[in-house]
Amino acid sequence: MADVFLQYHGDSLYLAAFAASLAFLYWRDKKKQGRTGKKAVTALLLAVVFVFNEAAYRIVGRLTNAATYYRFFWMLPVVFLLAYTFTEAVFGRTKKQKLFAAAVFLLCLLAGANLFFLNRENYNRPVNIYGLDPNAVAIADAIMADWDSGEGLARGKDQPTAAFDMYLEYQVRTYEPRILWGISRQAYLYQARHGYDYKKYVRQQHMIAAVHEGIQNDGGTLRRSLIKNGVDYLAIRTEFDMDSYLAAISVIPVAESDTYTLYRVMP
């Protein structure tokens, strides 16, 4: 649990803000009522009992992939308590104090996001607001441009399905949610643990995952896997030099980024 927590906590100040909020509520309750701050103590106990312990982590693991999704559970008490504390801090204040608090909050949002929506000419939304790998932005934009140019209409589908390596998939799904996954989460996890055992794990998209690592196996089997899973695009590192191998099964290059080549799977 501790390793997963540290991995997703990173260098953020959420936990520090959570501790500061507990201290504020404790001080405020004790000052008003002359005894221990019940709200702070209750919030801390609930967080420890239901979230910040190894048992909670194991229960989450039985329901889903705890290594990935446990972070959503520890975020619940942290985020809600921060919102509650901010409301408590400004409730009952004068109008000027409330406006000042709102201005500080807005400034923190702008500074924390490291972006500004206004410039001298117009109101705009930055293209890469999450600071993603430029390759992910370029490949995702190329997929949607090709799809909107008529490829989607020709295939009779509303959204494209694309397959990426695990790194690029994490990035693309954050940037462009209209692109559907061509490789399931379970296939990625199996690949990370066991490699590419084609005989034992036929049900998952092992062939599709393997080609993104530059592995050239039976092209006919790969073609059938792509059609069966409805994959329209592949994004593979250019260094693997897969053009000839994929061209033999009617998968053609349509765009490139600095590191990746985008391929279209022809019907």
N, C-alpha and C positions, 0 to 999 in steps of 0.2 A: 504494500500500500504506500509506504513512504517513498519508494522509488518512482511510482506512477505520479504521486502528488508533486514531487519535485520536478519531474519531467514537464508536466503541463503548467505548473505554477510559474516556472521560468524566473524572470527578473521582475515580475509584476509586484505591485504594492497592495494587492487585494488582502492578503493575510495581515499585513501591518494595519491596513484600514479597518479590518475586522476587529483586531485587538483594540485599536483606538476607539472604535464604536462601543465595544463592551465596557471599556474604562469610562467613557462618557456617560453611558446609561447608568453604570454603577454609581458614579459621582452624583448624577442628577437625581436619582431615586433616593440616595442616602441623604442628600441635602434637603430634599423636599419632605421626606417622611421621617428622617432621623433614624433610619435603620438600614440594614443591608439592601443594596439595589436588587430587588427581586427580578426585574426584567432582564438585567444583564446575566445574573446567575442562571436563570431559567433558560435563556438563549444559549449560554455556554454548555449547560448540561444536555440540552436537546441535541446540539450539534455534535457533542462527543458521543452520546448514546447511539444516535441514528446515522452519523456520517463519518466522523473522524476516528475510526477504529478498524481493526483488522477484520472483525466479524462482518461489519457492513460491507467491506470490500469483497469478502468471499461470497456473501449473499448476492451482490451485484454480479459477480462472476458466474454464478449458477444461472442467472437470468439472461445475461448477455456477455459481451466481451469486456470485462472489467478494465483491462489495460487501456482500452480506448474510451469507454463511456463512464468510468467512475468519476471523471472530472465534473460531469454535469451534476452529480449528487453533492459533491463538496461545494460547488458554486451556489447551490440553493440557499443554505443558511447565510453564506457570506453576502451574496447580493441583496437578499431581502433585508438583512440586518442593516446594511449600509443605507438602503433606501429609507428604512424606518428611522434610523438615527438622524439622517439629514432632515427628515420631516419634523422629528422631535426638536431638533436644534433650532429650527426657524419658526415653529408653531408658537403663536402668541406674541411674536415680536412686532415691532412697529413696521409701518409700511416701508420706510426707508431701509430698515434692516433686512426686510424680505427681498426688496429689489437688489440690495447689495449681495445677498446670498445667492440670488438667481444669477446675477452677473458673474460671480465667482464660479458658480457651477458651470455656466456656459463657457467661460474661459478655460476651465479645466478640460471640458470636452474637446474644445478646439485644439488646445495644446497637446492633449493626450493622443488625439488622432493624427497629429502632425500634418494637418491639411487645412486649407481654407477654400470655401466654395465660391468666394467672391473675388473677382479681379476687375480691372478697369473697364473691360468691355462688356462682360455679361456675367450671368449667374450660371455656373457650370458644375458638373460633378466630375471629379478627377477620375481618370481611366483606371488607374491601378491603386485603389484606395487601401489595399491590404499589403502593399509592398511585395507582391508576388514575384516569382521568377519571371522575367520577361519572356522566356520560352513558353510558359503556360499561357500568358496573355496572347502571344502571337499565334500559337496553335489553336487556341479556342476561337479567336477571331477568324482565323482561316476556315475552321470547320463551319462556323455559322455563315460566313460569306458564301462559301461553296453551297451550303444547304439552301440558303435563301435565294441563290441565283437560279433555282429551279430543280436542284437535285432532290429536295424534299418532296416537291410536288410530283416529280417523276416516280418516286418510290411509294407515294401514297401514305406518307408518315408525317406526323406533326413535329416530331423531335428526332434529332440524329442520335445514334448510338455509337459511341467511340470507345476504343480500348487504349489504355496507356500503361506505362510501367507504374509501379506503386508511387514513386516520388511525384511524377507529373499528375497522376490522378488526384492526389491530395490537393494539389495546387489548382487544377482546372475546376474541380467541383466547387471550390470557394468562389472562383471568378465567374463561371458561366453555368448556372444551375439547369439550363435548358438541355444541356448535353447529358444523355443517359449513359450509365455505366455498361461497358461491354464485358467487364470482368467483375465478378461478385466479390464482396468483402471476404467471404469464406475461402474463395480461391486464393486471394492474396495471402491470407493467414496460413493456409496450407502450404503455399509455395515457400513462404518464409521459414517454415519449420522443417519441411520434408523435401524441398526441391521439386523436380518435375518427374514424378512417378506416374507415367501415363496409364499403366495397367490398373493401379489401385484407386485412382481418383478420376475416372472417366466422366463422372457427373459434373465436375467443375470445369471451368474454362482453362484447363492446364495448357493446351496447345497455344492458345491465344496469349497467355501469360509468358510462355516460353519464348515466343518469337520476339517479344519485347526485350529479351535479354540477348538477342542475337543468335538464338538457337534455331538451326535450320533442320527440321525433321520432315517427315513426309508431307509434301505440299497438298496433296489431295485431302488428307485428313484435316489439315489446317483449314482448307477451303470449306469443307463440310461443317467444321466447328464455327466458322465465321457466319455462314448462312443460317445454321441452326440457332445461333444466339442473336441473330439480327444485327450484327456489327456492320456499321457503315464506314467507319474510319479507324485507321491505326496510326498511332504516333510513336515512331521508333527512333532511337538515337542514330544520327546519320553515320557515325563512326562504324556501325555494324555493317554497312554496305549491303542492304537487303533488296536493292532495286531488282536485280535479275531474278532472285529467288521468288519474290512476290509477283513480279510481272508474269511469271509462268502460271500463276493461279488467278490472273485478272485482278490484281491489286496494284494500282498505279499511283505514282507520286503526284501530288497536286500543289504542295506548298512546302516551304522550309522555314525554320527559325534558325537561330545561331547553332543550336545543338541537335534539334530534332527534324525529321522529315515526316510530313503528313501524307498518308496514303488513303486513297478512296477504294473501297471494296466494290467492284463493279457487280451489278446484279447478274 
